Amino acid sequence: MKLVALVTVCVAALVSDPNAGADEPKREPKPRFKGVEAYSWKDDKGVWQFALLDGTNNEKTENLVKSAPTVYAGVDKFIGALSLLAEGEQVFWGHRIKGFEYPLNDDLKKIDKAAEAAKIRLNRER
């Protein structure tokens, strides 16, 4: 009987540990002031790259976007990054800079579905 009680206490301590899962990324608590800007392009190996930057009124350059610390290789990593944005976040995805483009329709549908599930407002310029 004492062993069962000890196991129960240990399990309860693990479950209630505030540091459990501390290494897991957490969702942003609130939307950013001017939203988020998204950019996409294929690298020289044909792999889709995606960047997320804070929304601003400033025009971005190709170099700034492609060297951002938040560049994600592949659709799945981009979707993962979107899922960490705050619920209700506005993401503006456009290509005013030459050399940027959208992925294929199947990937766009996958991204749109994931953004909807994450409660992100994805605004793609057509």
Residue frames as a rotation matrix with the C-alpha (Angstrom) as fourth column:
MET 1
0.564 0.826 0.000 0.00
0.826 -0.564 0.000 0.00
0.000 0.000 -1.000 0.00
LYS 2
0.416 -0.486 -0.769 2.85
0.179 -0.785 0.593 2.40
-0.892 -0.384 -0.240 0.82
LEU 3
-0.638 -0.675 0.370 4.40
0.460 0.051 0.887 1.78
-0.617 0.736 0.278 -2.62
VAL 4
-0.070 0.713 0.697 1.14
0.972 -0.110 0.209 2.75
0.226 0.692 -0.686 -4.34
ALA 5
0.803 0.362 -0.474 0.98
0.509 -0.831 0.227 5.96
-0.311 -0.423 -0.851 -2.31
LEU 6
-0.022 -0.907 -0.421 4.61
0.167 -0.418 0.893 6.78
-0.986 -0.050 0.161 -3.14
VAL 7
-0.656 -0.163 0.737 4.02
0.722 0.150 0.676 6.20
-0.221 0.975 0.020 -6.86
THR 8
0.372 0.886 0.278 0.89
0.913 -0.403 0.063 8.37
0.168 0.230 -0.959 -6.73
VAL 9
0.658 -0.198 -0.726 2.82
0.261 -0.845 0.467 11.21
-0.706 -0.497 -0.505 -5.07
CYS 10
-0.436 -0.900 0.012 5.64
0.265 -0.115 0.957 10.97
-0.860 0.421 0.289 -7.64
VAL 11
-0.427 0.367 0.827 3.23
0.900 0.085 0.427 10.99
0.086 0.926 -0.366 -10.58
ALA 12
0.677 0.718 -0.164 1.33
0.734 -0.674 0.082 13.94
-0.052 -0.175 -0.983 -9.09
ALA 13
0.290 -0.657 -0.696 4.60
0.162 -0.683 0.712 15.85
-0.943 -0.319 -0.091 -8.68
LEU 14
-0.697 -0.562 0.445 5.54
0.493 0.074 0.867 15.21
-0.520 0.824 0.226 -12.31
VAL 15
-0.088 0.765 0.638 2.16
0.968 -0.086 0.236 16.26
0.235 0.638 -0.733 -13.62
SER 16
0.831 0.506 -0.232 2.03
0.553 -0.795 0.249 19.47
-0.058 -0.335 -0.940 -11.57
ASP 17
-0.088 -0.950 -0.299 5.66
0.745 -0.262 0.613 20.48
-0.661 -0.169 0.731 -12.23
PRO 18
0.724 0.413 -0.552 5.54
0.033 -0.821 -0.570 24.00
-0.689 0.395 -0.608 -13.71
ASN 19
-0.070 -0.839 -0.540 8.84
-0.753 -0.311 0.580 23.35
-0.654 0.447 -0.610 -15.51
ALA 20
-0.225 0.049 0.973 7.59
0.374 0.927 0.039 20.22
-0.900 0.373 -0.227 -17.25
GLY 21
0.335 0.315 0.888 7.74
0.931 0.032 -0.363 20.86
-0.143 0.949 -0.282 -20.98
ALA 22
0.499 -0.163 -0.851 9.63
0.153 -0.950 0.272 24.12
-0.853 -0.266 -0.449 -20.44
ASP 23
-0.592 -0.805 -0.048 11.69
0.041 -0.089 0.995 23.44
-0.805 0.587 0.086 -23.55
GLU 24
-0.228 0.595 0.771 8.59
0.952 0.302 0.049 23.21
-0.204 0.745 -0.635 -25.72
PRO 25
-0.943 -0.083 0.321 7.85
0.190 -0.929 0.317 26.39
0.272 0.360 0.892 -27.69
LYS 26
-0.380 0.839 -0.390 4.85
0.655 -0.055 -0.754 28.30
-0.654 -0.542 -0.528 -26.42
ARG 27
0.087 0.555 0.827 2.28
0.934 -0.335 0.127 30.23
0.347 0.761 -0.548 -28.34
GLU 28
-0.844 -0.355 0.402 2.63
0.252 -0.924 -0.286 34.01
0.473 -0.140 0.870 -28.29
PRO 29
-0.652 0.590 -0.476 0.27
0.630 0.071 -0.774 35.48
-0.423 -0.804 -0.417 -25.68
LYS 30
0.343 0.786 -0.514 -1.16
0.252 -0.604 -0.756 38.31
-0.905 0.129 -0.405 -27.78
PRO 31
0.647 -0.058 0.760 -1.11
0.761 -0.001 -0.648 39.55
0.039 0.998 0.043 -31.40
ARG 32
-0.446 -0.882 -0.154 1.71
0.852 -0.471 0.228 41.86
-0.274 -0.030 0.961 -32.42
PHE 33
-0.298 0.307 -0.904 1.11
0.145 -0.922 -0.360 45.59
-0.943 -0.238 0.230 -32.75
LYS 34
-0.027 0.248 -0.968 1.15
-0.862 -0.496 -0.103 45.71
-0.506 0.832 0.228 -36.58
GLY 35
0.888 0.457 0.058 0.72
-0.381 0.799 -0.466 42.03
-0.259 0.392 0.883 -37.33
VAL 36
0.001 -0.855 0.519 3.20
-0.001 0.519 0.855 39.76
-1.000 -0.001 -0.001 -39.06
GLU 37
0.418 0.033 -0.908 4.52
-0.881 -0.230 -0.414 39.82
-0.222 0.973 -0.067 -42.62
ALA 38
0.331 -0.273 0.903 5.16
0.087 0.962 0.258 36.52
-0.940 -0.007 0.342 -44.41
TYR 39
0.244 -0.357 -0.902 7.36
-0.946 -0.291 -0.141 35.94
-0.212 0.888 -0.409 -47.45
SER 40
0.491 -0.098 0.866 8.07
0.020 0.995 0.101 32.80
-0.871 -0.032 0.491 -49.46
TRP 41
0.424 -0.444 -0.789 10.56
-0.906 -0.224 -0.360 31.77
-0.017 0.868 -0.497 -52.13
LYS 42
0.974 -0.225 -0.006 12.43
0.223 0.968 -0.114 28.76
0.031 0.109 0.994 -53.44
ASP 43
0.418 -0.900 -0.125 16.11
-0.416 -0.312 0.854 28.52
-0.807 -0.305 -0.505 -52.60
ASP 44
-0.045 -0.523 -0.851 18.74
-0.995 -0.055 0.086 27.47
-0.092 0.850 -0.518 -55.14
LYS 45
-0.956 -0.247 0.158 18.03
-0.247 0.969 0.023 23.80
-0.159 -0.017 -0.987 -54.30
GLY 46
-0.552 0.813 -0.188 14.31
-0.161 0.117 0.980 24.18
0.818 0.571 0.066 -54.95
VAL 47
-0.475 0.360 -0.803 13.30
0.850 0.426 -0.311 24.04
0.230 -0.830 -0.508 -51.28
TRP 48
0.335 0.685 0.648 10.53
0.363 -0.728 0.582 26.40
0.870 0.041 -0.492 -50.21
GLN 49
-0.720 -0.541 -0.434 11.65
0.654 -0.318 -0.687 28.98
0.233 -0.778 0.583 -47.68
PHE 50
0.394 0.875 0.280 9.32
0.571 -0.472 0.672 31.08
0.720 -0.105 -0.685 -45.56
ALA 51
-0.786 -0.615 -0.063 10.07
0.452 -0.503 -0.736 34.14
0.421 -0.607 0.674 -43.43
LEU 52
0.471 0.865 -0.173 7.97
0.765 -0.303 0.568 35.76
0.439 -0.400 -0.804 -40.74
LEU 53
-0.717 -0.684 0.132 8.79
0.555 -0.675 -0.485 39.33
0.421 -0.275 0.864 -39.76
ASP 54
-0.347 0.574 -0.742 7.13
0.620 -0.453 -0.640 41.89
-0.704 -0.682 -0.199 -37.54
GLY 55
0.309 0.551 0.775 4.72
0.929 -0.349 -0.123 44.05
0.203 0.758 -0.620 -39.48
THR 56
-0.341 -0.403 -0.849 5.94
0.498 -0.844 0.201 47.59
-0.798 -0.354 0.488 -40.07
ASN 57
0.773 0.546 -0.324 5.27
0.061 -0.572 -0.818 50.45
-0.631 0.612 -0.476 -42.44
ASN 58
0.008 -0.880 -0.475 8.78
-0.709 -0.340 0.618 50.08
-0.705 0.331 -0.627 -43.86
GLU 59
0.768 0.131 -0.627 9.47
-0.597 0.501 -0.626 48.40
0.233 0.855 0.463 -47.18
LYS 60
0.542 -0.582 0.607 11.53
-0.141 0.649 0.748 45.25
-0.829 -0.490 0.270 -46.77
THR 61
0.093 -0.593 -0.800 14.48
-0.995 -0.090 -0.049 44.34
-0.043 0.800 -0.599 -48.97
GLU 62
0.667 0.092 -0.740 15.24
-0.327 0.928 -0.180 40.91
0.670 0.362 0.648 -50.34
ASN 63
-0.340 -0.903 -0.263 18.38
-0.034 0.291 -0.956 40.72
0.940 -0.316 -0.130 -48.21
LEU 64
-0.586 0.184 0.789 16.53
-0.794 -0.325 -0.514 41.69
0.162 -0.928 0.337 -45.03
VAL 65
0.492 0.867 0.070 13.84
-0.870 0.488 0.075 39.06
0.031 -0.098 0.995 -45.58
LYS 66
0.674 -0.213 -0.708 16.16
-0.150 0.898 -0.413 36.22
0.724 0.385 0.573 -46.58
SER 67
-0.436 -0.882 -0.178 18.55
0.085 0.156 -0.984 36.87
0.896 -0.445 0.007 -43.70
ALA 68
0.173 0.595 0.785 15.84
-0.801 -0.378 0.464 37.17
0.573 -0.709 0.411 -41.05
PRO 69
-0.766 -0.480 0.428 16.27
-0.643 0.579 -0.501 34.96
-0.007 -0.659 -0.752 -37.98
THR 70
-0.185 0.803 0.566 12.81
-0.312 0.499 -0.809 33.56
-0.932 -0.326 0.158 -38.60
VAL 71
-0.122 0.093 -0.988 13.28
-0.981 0.142 0.134 31.72
0.153 0.985 0.074 -41.90
TYR 72
0.060 0.285 0.957 11.70
-0.486 0.845 -0.222 28.27
-0.872 -0.452 0.189 -42.09
ALA 73
-0.731 -0.371 -0.573 12.67
-0.681 0.350 0.643 25.60
-0.038 0.860 -0.509 -44.63
GLY 74
-0.880 0.416 -0.229 9.63
0.292 0.855 0.428 23.73
0.374 0.310 -0.874 -45.88
VAL 75
-0.204 0.928 0.313 5.88
-0.260 -0.360 0.896 23.99
0.944 0.101 0.314 -45.56
ASP 76
0.402 0.412 -0.818 5.67
0.574 0.582 0.575 21.93
0.713 -0.701 -0.002 -42.36
LYS 77
-0.454 -0.625 -0.635 8.12
0.891 -0.305 -0.336 24.15
0.016 -0.718 0.696 -40.47
PHE 78
-0.866 0.225 0.448 6.26
-0.087 -0.948 0.307 27.24
0.493 0.227 0.840 -41.68
ILE 79
0.158 0.975 -0.159 2.98
-0.033 0.166 0.986 25.77
0.987 -0.150 0.058 -40.44
GLY 80
0.146 -0.188 -0.971 4.65
0.914 0.401 0.060 25.04
0.378 -0.896 0.231 -37.10
ALA 81
-0.859 -0.500 -0.109 5.78
0.509 -0.810 -0.291 28.66
0.058 -0.305 0.951 -36.84
LEU 82
-0.522 0.749 0.409 2.29
-0.273 -0.601 0.751 29.93
0.808 0.280 0.518 -37.68
SER 83
0.304 0.702 -0.644 0.81
0.377 0.532 0.758 27.73
0.875 -0.473 -0.103 -34.94
LEU 84
-0.237 -0.473 -0.848 2.96
0.968 -0.043 -0.246 29.53
0.080 -0.880 0.468 -32.35
LEU 85
-0.821 0.049 0.568 1.58
0.042 -0.989 0.145 32.96
0.569 0.142 0.810 -33.23
ALA 86
-0.845 0.534 0.031 -1.12
-0.156 -0.190 -0.969 34.36
-0.511 -0.824 0.244 -30.97
GLU 87
-0.299 0.847 0.440 -4.73
0.907 0.395 -0.144 33.49
-0.296 0.356 -0.886 -31.68
GLY 88
0.705 0.678 -0.208 -6.22
0.546 -0.706 -0.450 36.19
-0.452 0.204 -0.868 -33.86
GLU 89
-0.218 -0.865 -0.452 -2.82
0.139 -0.486 0.863 37.24
-0.966 0.126 0.226 -35.23
GLN 90
0.883 0.405 -0.238 -2.96
-0.140 -0.258 -0.956 38.91
-0.449 0.877 -0.171 -38.64
VAL 91
-0.176 -0.920 0.350 -0.42
0.310 0.286 0.907 37.60
-0.934 0.268 0.235 -41.12
PHE 92
0.705 0.306 -0.640 0.02
-0.428 -0.536 -0.728 39.57
-0.566 0.787 -0.247 -44.34
TRP 93
-0.052 -0.675 0.736 1.55
0.345 0.679 0.648 37.38
-0.937 0.288 0.197 -47.03
GLY 94
0.919 0.342 -0.193 2.50
-0.025 -0.440 -0.898 39.21
-0.392 0.830 -0.396 -50.19
HIS 95
0.158 -0.878 0.451 5.25
0.839 0.360 0.408 39.51
-0.521 0.314 0.794 -52.74
ARG 96
0.958 0.157 -0.239 6.04
0.051 -0.916 -0.397 43.11
-0.281 0.369 -0.886 -53.45
ILE 97
0.127 -0.981 -0.148 9.71
-0.684 -0.194 0.703 42.21
-0.718 0.012 -0.696 -53.73
LYS 98
0.481 -0.014 -0.876 10.90
-0.809 0.377 -0.450 40.63
0.336 0.926 0.170 -56.96
GLY 99
-0.488 -0.717 -0.497 11.92
-0.534 0.696 -0.480 36.98
0.690 0.031 -0.723 -56.61
PHE 100
-0.822 0.305 0.480 9.32
-0.342 0.410 -0.846 36.00
-0.455 -0.859 -0.233 -54.02
GLU 101
-0.462 0.684 -0.565 6.43
-0.600 0.228 0.767 33.70
0.653 0.693 0.305 -54.90
TYR 102
0.207 0.626 0.752 3.76
-0.939 0.343 -0.027 31.44
-0.275 -0.701 0.658 -53.44
PRO 103
-0.789 -0.412 0.456 4.13
-0.316 0.908 0.276 27.67
-0.527 0.074 -0.846 -53.29
LEU 104
-0.863 0.449 -0.233 1.88
-0.020 0.430 0.902 25.35
0.506 0.783 -0.362 -55.29
ASN 105
-0.141 0.936 0.323 -1.88
-0.668 -0.331 0.667 25.25
0.731 -0.122 0.671 -54.67
ASP 106
0.419 0.288 -0.861 -1.76
0.305 0.848 0.433 22.00
0.855 -0.444 0.268 -52.67
ASP 107
-0.502 -0.676 -0.539 0.72
0.781 -0.087 -0.619 23.58
0.372 -0.731 0.572 -50.26
LEU 108
-0.811 0.260 0.525 -1.34
-0.301 -0.954 0.007 26.79
0.503 -0.152 0.851 -50.10
LYS 109
0.241 0.957 -0.162 -4.43
-0.363 0.244 0.899 24.79
0.900 -0.158 0.406 -49.16
LYS 110
0.203 -0.270 -0.941 -2.47
0.731 0.681 -0.037 22.98
0.651 -0.681 0.335 -46.44
ILE 111
-0.830 -0.555 -0.052 -1.16
0.475 -0.656 -0.587 26.29
0.292 -0.512 0.808 -45.06
ASP 112
-0.504 0.725 0.469 -4.62
-0.508 -0.688 0.518 27.91
0.699 0.023 0.715 -45.21
LYS 113
0.432 0.683 -0.589 -6.17
0.038 0.639 0.768 24.97
0.901 -0.354 0.251 -43.35
ALA 114
-0.122 -0.580 -0.806 -3.45
0.890 0.295 -0.347 25.04
0.439 -0.759 0.480 -40.66
ALA 115
-0.917 -0.191 0.349 -3.81
0.077 -0.946 -0.314 28.82
0.391 -0.261 0.883 -40.20
GLU 116
-0.068 0.976 0.207 -7.56
-0.517 -0.212 0.829 28.42
0.853 -0.051 0.519 -39.79
ALA 117
0.455 0.198 -0.868 -7.08
0.461 0.782 0.420 25.64
0.762 -0.592 0.264 -37.23
ALA 118
-0.425 -0.722 -0.546 -4.60
0.878 -0.181 -0.444 27.84
0.222 -0.668 0.711 -35.34
LYS 119
0.572 0.757 -0.316 -7.06
0.791 -0.611 -0.031 30.77
-0.217 -0.232 -0.948 -35.47
ILE 120
-0.479 -0.748 -0.459 -4.61
0.386 -0.649 0.656 32.90
-0.789 0.137 0.599 -37.44
ARG 121
0.704 0.679 -0.208 -5.94
0.137 -0.417 -0.898 35.45
-0.697 0.604 -0.387 -39.94
LEU 122
-0.375 -0.848 0.374 -3.84
0.496 0.157 0.854 34.78
-0.783 0.506 0.362 -43.04
ASN 123
0.676 0.543 -0.498 -4.25
-0.059 -0.634 -0.771 37.52
-0.735 0.550 -0.397 -45.65
ARG 124
-0.275 -0.765 0.582 -2.65
0.592 0.342 0.729 36.54
-0.757 0.545 0.359 -48.90
GLU 125
-0.061 0.172 -0.983 -2.37
-0.602 -0.792 -0.101 39.09
-0.796 0.586 0.152 -51.70
ARG 126
0.412 0.298 0.861 -3.65
0.410 0.783 -0.467 37.53
-0.814 0.546 0.201 -54.87
